[in-house]
Amino acid sequence: MNKKGSVLIYTMMIGFLIIILALALAPATSSLITESMSASTGLNCTNPVISNYDKATCVVVDLNLFYFIGALIFIGGVIVTARIMFGGE
């Protein structure tokens, strides 16, 4: 196998590793977000009588899982496709 083929396979392995790492971190991140939104930590997102600032904080914390895991999967996909598309000659 030539050098370009080896680099292509190595790059694909790194990209897939990042994607698998994102999927492995999803449950831990989800439990951390759920714990931070509970009443015992002071945020208390289940209480209907909270300020608008606390409501906004709850929404941002709730979207954190999607953005974090989505960004990691996107980075892994970019690594794989960039090497395939712009691999050179």
C-alpha positions in Angstrom: 0.0 0.0 0.0 1.3 3.4 -0.9 1.7 6.3 1.5 -1.5 8.2 0.4 -3.6 5.1 1.0 -2.2 4.7 4.5 -2.8 8.4 5.3 -6.4 8.1 4.0 -7.1 5.1 6.2 -5.4 6.7 9.2 -7.5 9.9 8.8 -10.7 7.9 8.5 -9.8 6.1 11.7 -9.3 9.4 13.5 -12.6 10.8 12.2 -14.5 7.7 13.2 -12.8 7.7 16.6 -14.1 11.2 17.3 -17.6 10.2 16.2 -17.5 7.1 18.5 -16.2 9.2 21.3 -19.1 11.6 20.9 -21.6 8.8 21.1 -19.8 7.4 24.2 -19.9 10.8 26.0 -23.6 11.3 25.3 -25.0 9.4 28.3 -22.5 11.0 30.7 -23.2 14.5 29.4 -26.9 13.8 29.5 -26.8 12.8 33.2 -24.6 15.8 34.0 -27.1 18.2 32.4 -30.1 16.5 34.1 -28.3 16.8 37.5 -27.5 20.5 36.9 -31.2 21.2 36.1 -32.5 19.6 39.3 -33.9 21.4 42.3 -31.0 20.4 44.6 -28.4 22.5 42.6 -30.4 25.7 42.7 -31.5 26.0 39.1 -34.8 24.2 39.7 -36.1 24.1 36.1 -39.3 22.1 37.1 -40.6 25.0 39.2 -43.2 27.0 37.2 -42.6 30.1 39.3 -39.0 31.1 38.3 -37.6 34.2 36.8 -37.2 34.7 33.1 -33.4 34.6 33.5 -33.7 31.2 35.1 -36.0 30.0 32.3 -33.5 31.1 29.7 -30.7 29.4 31.6 -32.7 26.2 31.7 -33.2 26.4 27.9 -29.6 27.0 27.2 -28.5 24.2 29.5 -31.0 21.8 27.9 -29.7 22.6 24.4 -26.1 22.0 25.5 -26.3 18.3 24.9 -27.4 18.7 21.3 -24.7 21.3 20.5 -21.8 19.4 22.2 -22.5 16.0 20.8 -23.6 17.5 17.4 -20.4 19.5 17.2 -18.2 16.4 17.9 -20.0 14.4 15.3 -19.7 17.2 12.8 -15.9 17.5 13.5 -15.5 13.8 12.9 -17.5 13.9 9.7 -15.4 16.9 8.5 -12.2 15.1 9.1 -13.3 12.1 7.1 -14.8 13.9 4.2 -12.1 16.6 4.0 -9.4 13.9 3.6 -11.4 12.1 1.0 -12.4 15.1 -1.0 -9.2 17.2 -0.7 -6.7 14.3 -0.4 -4.5 15.6 -3.1 -3.1 13.8 -6.1 
